[in-house]
Amino acid sequence: MNRMRMAGLAGLLTVLVAACSSNAGASATPTPTPEPTATPAASATASGGIPFPSIGNSDTALESLLPDAVDGITLQKYSMKGNEFMGSAQADPQTQAFLNALGVSPSDISVAFGFGVDIANQSALGVFAFKAPGAGADRLLTVFKTAAAQGDTTYDWQSATVSGKSVQEASEPSDPTTQIYLYPTNDVLFLVTGNAGPAADALSALP
């Protein structure tokens, strides 16, 4: 199982897809439960053992747009304001290019993320929301795809309608069983990745 750290907005696509791919075939061996700490924003570990940087719940309104559970997969949800996000991630060129092209500052944005694993059915799901007030759905989608294309992996995006949502979809090249959906609406860009069934059902639960 790969242990990965969230490392920038465009790079998060790769992290989400890889996390879902690695956890889909994870062992059923239970992950030891750490002792609780008094620090609310301690480094978080999603179901299945994928570690993430210190994340709290700074934008509960954005988190509430993500489903709590899909097809028996319970999502652990976190959120950050833009300044927190940029501080916890390694500000790579893709991330900076994305923000520059949108014309927004970190203080304008917020992000929310949910991840869960169903070991029994070898299924994993990641749902990500990026909010940039005033950016608009079309611009969010276009600029994200442009920034993501600067990475090492090339995705063959196709227009599709899934669960009644107009999306861009692609398969993860290293694991065709993992689907990726980009769904922009208003000033929020949702990214859903996982096995096709749970991912489609997650889309149906989004606004």
Buried (B, 14 or more C-beta within 10 A) or exposed (E): EEEBBBBBBBBBBBBBBBBBBBBBEBEEEEBEEEEEEEEEBEBBBBBBBBEBBBBBBBBEEBBEBBBEEBBEBBBBBBBBBBBBBBEBBEBBEBBBBBBEBBEBEBEBBBBBBBBBBBBEBBBBBBBBBBBBEEBBBEBBBBBBBBBBEEBEBEBEBEEEEBBEBEBBBBBBEEBEBBBBBBBBBEBBBBBBBBBBBBBBBBBEBBE
